[in-house]
Amino acid sequence: MLKDNFGRKINYLRISLIDRCNLRCKYCMPPNGVDLYGHDKILTYEELLLIIKASAQLGINSIRLTGGEPLIRRGLIPFIKTVSNIDGIEDIAITTNGVLLEGMADDLKRAGVKRVNISLDTLKRDKFQKITGKDDFDKVFRAINKSIQVGFNPVKINVVLLKGFNEDEILDFVKLTKDKPLHVRFIEIMPLGESKNSWTAGYIPWTDALELVKREFEVRESFGPKGSGPAKYYTIPDFIGTFGFITPVGEHFCGQCNRIRLTSDGFLKTCLFGNNEVNLKELSKTGDIEKIKKAIVKGINEKPEKHQISNHEVSRFMSQIGG
């Protein structure tokens, strides 16, 4: 069992497969995009597999593939099939913006993906185009229904709360859980990426959003779905799904943190809001799995007790860290 110096069990690795994305969400990227890594800087699948094998031997059993947008990376399906056969890996999940998901859902499920998170910040086409720069709302909504159909469980919808943009849709998102087995998670905006200098203007406390729902519905606390992670979950009587809140600003959940992150260029991060990193790409080039394991353990031993979200400026965009 892999534990940090504060007794937290570490069993969850989030991997950013690529720093590129096919959307340009305003709180994540500037309109002209960010400086992208060259292909020589991104971890190859061979390097990734070596790092995943090393992690699994240490006790990591849950993998989440993120980006950027992971579905745009070529060769993804065969890679996932290989990961699913690694000893010790019990769970593979993916976080996606959903644009390409409808056409790939069947193959992803057969390859070994069990769970899917779909990022969607509005249920209105015009607002979707405004915030993402693309008119792809219909594709994403079809992907949600397709994900339920193919049997991903759970299917989660990630909604970044944004003042002046989608607070009027909170109830509409909650209503999605009435007749569909969906788990909507409202996420407080964080000082990362393009939002790091202006995030307070868009910040909605999770407690305000919860009170809004309580004025409309009878709300009960819930354990939430499998793999619920740091979210606080709630349910409404006779609703099939749940809704919840991820609260990195309003109420941090560092005491229960079980994760580490691998950036798309091969650096291990043990805290989303920290700048301490371990270069695993250089070690993966050697092919020495024992050296990689020692470096992972060293990084975890330096994992902070809690984040310093108010005192540090994170040097990377979320697409580089792994959303």
FENFEN-V567049 format. One line per field, one symbol per residue. ss: DSSP state (h for helix, s for strand, l for the rest). phi: phi as a letter, one per 20 degrees, with the letter a starting at -180 (. if undefined). psi: psi as a letter, one per 40 degrees, with the letter a starting at -180 (. if undefined). A space follows every 10 residues. Layout:
ss->???
phi->???
psi->???
This chain:
ss->llslllllsl lsssssllll llllllllll llllllllll llllhhhhhh hhhhhhhhll lssssslllh hhlllhhhhh hhhhllllll ssssssllll hhhhhhhhhh hlllsssssl llllhhhhhh hhllllhhhh hhhhhhhhhh llllssssss slllllhhhh hhhhhlllll lsssssssll llhhhlllhh hhlllhhhhh hhhhhhllss ssllllllll lsssssllll lsssssllll lllhhhllss ssllllsssl llllllsssh hhhhhhllhh hhhhhhhhhh hlllllllll lllllllhhh hll
phi->.ecefdmefd ccddcefaee beccffedcf gencfeffff efgfffffff fffffffepf ccccecbkdf feefmffgff gfgfefgned bccbdbenfd fgfdgfffff fpfdccddeb dbddgffgff edncedgfff ffffffffff ofbedddecf fcfnccffdg ffffffefdc fdcededffc fclfefecff fdfdffffff fffffdcfdc fcfnfgmfle fedcbdgmef eccacdcfef bfcffdfccc cdffendede bgeddfcdfe ffffffmeff ffffffffff fdfffbfdfe dcdfedeffe eof
psi->hhiaeeehhh ehhhhhdiei ieighdedii deaihiiide dhhidddddd dddddddeeh ehhhhaaahd eehieddddd dddeehhdhe hhiihieede ddeedddddd dehdihhhhh eiehdddddd deeigedddd ddddddddde ehhihihhhh hhhededeed ddddddedei gihhhhhhii gibdedeedd dehhhddddd ddddddihhi iidiihfebe ihiiihheid aiiahhgddd gifddeheii ihidefhhhe hdeiehihge ddddddegdd dddddddddd eehidiigde eihheiiddd dh.
